[in-house]
Amino acid sequence: MSPTSTIGHRFIIEEPSTVMRRSPKLLLFFLILVFGITFPLWPNSPLKVVSISFHGYGTNYYKHLRLDELTNNLAKYRNRMNLFHQIFSRDDPNHLVSLKAPHPSTEPGIMFVQTSDELNPSPLAKCAVESAARRNPNKTVYYFMKGFNGNISAYQKPEFNAIPLLSSIPNVVILPLNLDELFSSTRLADWYKEVDPDMEEYWIYVLSDACRIALLWKYGGIYLDTDVISLKPLEFQNFICAQSENGANGAALGFTRSHSFTEMCLTDYVENYDGEAWGHQGPDLMTRMLKKWCETDNLDNFLDKECKGILYLSSNWFYPIPYTNWEKYFERDRWNKNDIENEFSKTSGAHIWNFLSGHYETQIKGSLSLMEYFFSKYCPSTYKSLPK
């Protein structure tokens, strides 16, 4: 059935009885029954308006929505309902229904990973998550944080800033990063048990390399590094992006669940693990696996083409400025809107090379740099929180 209907058809859900309010399971049955009866009867037409009204629980909530708008903004409203779940605890006699936040296992989306225990990530990380959410309002954006305990209310201002800011964005869901759970049932499970983080020079980075492959293999969707600022909406598709001549990078990846390529990457990650060589588990892994997948020594032959179902994007998609010129993002007095938009007209996301730029201390506000332009346009909430 098409998600459409005629003008004037309105469905109102009034406040349930006291008994139902005190019995979440009974209320859930009531809601399913109402929609089960009425949904098949809805006529087909593009202009149907649905009115949903909730009364009680200390507030009134009334919203008119076109049904197609309701469908397109599902992630946004699911996140808001998850907030209601946090507000109305199980001990509250007025607790409505126990609602779970979206999860990539059932609703693939855009995924970020914080592999350190940091609970106040950098402004760049906040901007990465916020910009992805704003550029992709109809996709759920998942931010996995290793130090996060799962209780949003435990991280309030002024001690914490990133979690309150990002959790207020309707389609952002912050989740704990449980490494044992993530790596279970993968080739990485034994590797993770045996590896000694204290002996690893680049542990945070090789762990991130492992997490992105496991997330994509287990759930599918899109993975982005926390130093990628999204400039355009992203499509769900199998893709890898070139970072340089005949070299790929894994800062931006897209794959369907249980894809053969990510399975190959998991196997190679473990069998050829070398944590002492910078990039061996990251860009080098993507490069050698893609060469193997495409049966070629020259990946440039496949730029902006599909190779056995994987689209190999040219560098301008996510790496418009090479790592050798990373300072260009921070050059002062470059703010010319037309020049910037022309320069990045074919860019979906700008990788800021945080491994290099993260050691560079500079003030973004007032710099008239590319970074200030990106922050102000693509992550305005983060930009507003920056010091002057």
N, C-alpha and C positions, 0 to 999 in steps of 0.2 A: 504493500500500500504506500502511495506517495505521501510524504509528511506535509500535506496541505489540506485545506478545506474552505468553507464559505464564510463570508463576513457574518458576524452576529452570533455565531455559535460560541457560547461561553461555558466553561466548566469551573465551578466554584467548589473548593474543598473547605467546608466550614469547620469550626473547632469541634473535635470529637468530644464525646461525653467524658465525664470524670473517670469512669471505669477504663475507657480506652486510653486516656492520657496516662493512667497508672499501669497500663499493660502494653508495652512496646510491641510485643508479638501480635496481640490482638489488633492494634492499630495498623501494623504493617499489613496484616491480612485484609483489613478494611480498605486500605489504599489500593492494594493489588486487585481486590474485588471491584472497586469503583472503576479503575482504569481498564480492567479486563472486560467489563461490561460495555463501557462507553467507547473505548478506542476503536473497535471494529465498526461502530456506527458512524464515525466521523466522515462526512462527505469529502470528496476530493476537490480542492480548489486552492490556488496559491495565496489566498488572502485571509485564511482562517486566523482568528485571534483567540488565544487561550488565556483566560483569567484564572489565576491561582491565588487563593486568599488563605492565609494562616492567621488565626486570631488566638490570643492568649500568650502564655509564657512570658508575660511582662511586656509584650510588644505586639504591634500589628504589622503584618507584612502583606502588601497587596501589589501585584505586578501583572501588567498586561503584556503578553508576548505573542508575536506571530509564531506559529509552530515551527517554521523553518529557522527563525531566530533562536528558538529554544534548542533546536538540534545543533545549530552551528556553535552555540555558546555552552555546550554541555560541560566542558571541562571547567569553565568559570563557575557555574552553579554548583557543580559537585564539590568544588573547593569551599564554596560558601557554606554548603550544608555540612561539610566536615567541621567548619568553625562552629556551627550550632552544636555539633556533637561534643566539641571541647567545652562549650559553655554549659550544656546540660549534662552533668555527670550522671552516672548510674544511680547515685545516691539521691538524686533530685526526684521527688515524686512526680514532677511535671516533665520528666525526661521523655522525649518524644520517641525516637527510634535510634538504635545504635547504628551509626553510619560510618563506613570506612572510606578513607581517602583513596583516590585512584592510585593504582600501582602499575608499573610497566609490565607486570606479568599478565595483566588483563587489559590494560590500555596503553599500548606503546606510545612513547613521546620522545621528547628531547632530553638527554641525560647529561648531567655534570657530576663530577666526583671531587670531593675534598679528602685526600688521603692522609693529610696531617690531622692532628687533634685540634687544630685552630677553630675556634668558634666565632671569631671576629675576622673573617677573611678580608682580603684587600679590597679597596674600591674597585679595582679591575675585575675581580671575581664577582663582586656584586653587580657590576655593569654587565658582565657576560650573561649572567642568569636573567637579569631584568630585560636586557635587550632581546634575548631569545624569546622571552614571554611576550613582550610587546610586538615583536615582528611576527609572532605566530600565535595569535590570540585563541585560535581554535585547536591548539595542541597543548597537551599537558607538559609542563617543564619540571623535571625531577632533579632535585639537588641532593645527592647522597653525601652526607657529612659523617666522617669517622667518629668525631667527638660528640655528635648529637645523640641525645638519649630518647628522642621521639616525642617529648612533651614540649610543645611550642610555648606554653605558658611559663615554663621555667626559664625562658631566655628573654627577659624584658629590658627595656632601656632604663637607665643609661649604661648599665654594664655591658649590654649586648646591643649591637646596632644592625648587623646584617640579617639576622634571623627575623626580627620584627619587621624590617623593611621588606624583605623578600616574601615572607609569609603573608603579607598584606596584598600581594599581587594575586588576583583571582586564579590564574592558571598555573601558579607555582606550588609544588608540593615538596616539602623538605622531608627527607627520610634518613634514618640511621644507616650507616654503611657497615653492615655486618659481614666481615670478610669470610668467616667460616661458612656462613650461609651462601654467600655469593659464589665461592669457589667450589662448593659441594657439587658432586656429580659432574665435575669437569677435570681435565688433565691438570689443572692448577692446584687441586686440593692437596696432593702429596707434596708438591713443590712448596706450597705455603707452610706446611707443617715442618718441613726440613730446613728452609732458609732461615738465616740468622740476620735480622734487620740491623743489628749493631755492627755487623761486618760488611754491610753494603754501603758503599760511598754515595750511591744515587738512589737510596731506598725509596724515597717519596715518589720519584719519577718512575722507577721500574714497577712499583706497586700500582701506580696510575696506569701504566701500560697494560698490566695484567687485568685491572678492573674493567677497562673499556672493552677489551676483547670478551671477557666473561659476560658483561652486561649485554653486549650486542648478540652474543651467541644464545644466551638464556632468554632474552626478552625481545630483541629486535628493536628498531627505531633509529634514532640519530644520536650520536655521541659528539659532544663538543668539549674542548679544553676550557678551563676557567679563565683563559686569556684570549678568548675569541669573542669579539664584539659583533653581534648579528646586525647586519644592515638590511637584509631582505628576508622575506619568508622562505622557509625551506620545505622541500618536498620529501615525503617518505620514498626512498629509492636506495638501491645498492650503489654506493659511490665511495671513491677514494680520491684525494686531491694531490696533484703534484706540488712539491715545494720548490723544486729546482730541476735542472736538466737531468733526466733519467733517474729522478729520485722522488719517492712519495713520502707522505707524512701522515700521521694518525691523529692529528689534533682535531680533525673534522671527518667523521665517518658515518656512513649510513648502511644498515644491513637488515634484512629480514631475519626473523628468529631461526636459529639452528642452521644458518647458512654454511655451506661447505667451506667457504673461504675462511670464515672466522674459526671454524673447527680446525682447519689447517694451521692457522695462526696459533691456536692453543697448543697444538702438538709441537710446533717448532719452538714456541716460547720455552717450553719445558726441556725438550731434547737438546736445544742449542743455547741454553741459558748462559749469559755472560754479563753479570751485573757490574763488572768493572769497566766495561766498554760503553762510553756514553752513546746513547741512541741505538744500541744493539737490539734492545727489546722494543724500541719505538719506531722511528723513521726507517731504520735499517730493516726491521722485521717486515714492515709494510712493503718496502721496496722488493726484498727478496721473495716474499710470498706472492706479490703481484706478478713479478717476472715468471715465477713458476706457474702461476695460474694462467697467464697469457702465453706461456711458452715462448718467451722472447728475452733478449738481452737489452733491447732498446724500447723502453716504455713510452718514449716520446712519439712513437708511431701510433699510439692509441689516444693521444691527447684529445679530450672532448669527444671521445668515441666509446662505444661499449665493447668490452672484451669478455666474452662468455657470460654476459648478464651483469657485469660490473661496469659502471660508468667511471672513466678515468678523467677527472676534471683538470683543466689547466690551472696553473698556479694563481691566476688572478681571481679565482673564485674564493679562496680563503687565505692565500699568502701573497697579496698584491705587493707588499714590500718584503723583500728577502731578509733573512736574519742578519745578513752582513750590513744592512742599512737600517736596523731597528730604530736608531736614534731619530730617524725622519718623523716618526710618530710624535716626537716630543719637541721638535723644532718650533721656536716661538714665532709669533706674528705670521702664521701661514693661513689665517682664517679668511678665506675667500670662498663663500658658499658655492658659487658656480664652478670654480676650479676644482674644489674638493669633490663635488658631485660628479663632475666629468671624469676625474681621475679614478673614482671608485664606482663607476656606472655598471661595471660587470662583476662587482664584488658582492658575494652573499654574506661573508663574514671576514673581519680583519683580525688575523692572528698577530698579537702584539709581542710575541717572543718573550714571555715573562722570565724565562731562565736567564736571559740577558738583561732585559729592561727592569726586572724586579729589584735589581741592586742600584737602580738609578733613582735618586731622590729628587723629585721636582714637584712644584705646585701646578696643578692642572688649571684651576680657576684663574682666569686673567692672563693665561699664557697665549691665548689665541693660536693654539697648536691644533694639530689634527686630533689629538686626544681630547682636547676641550670640546671641539666640534662634535666628535662621536658621543662623548658623555652627555652633552647638552641635548642632542637630538634623539639618541637611541636608548639612553637610560637616565631620563630626567630626574627620577627620584633619587638615584645615587648621586647624580650631579648636584642636586640641591643639598645633599648632606656633606659635600666636600668642604673642607676649610677654605676660607677666602685668603 
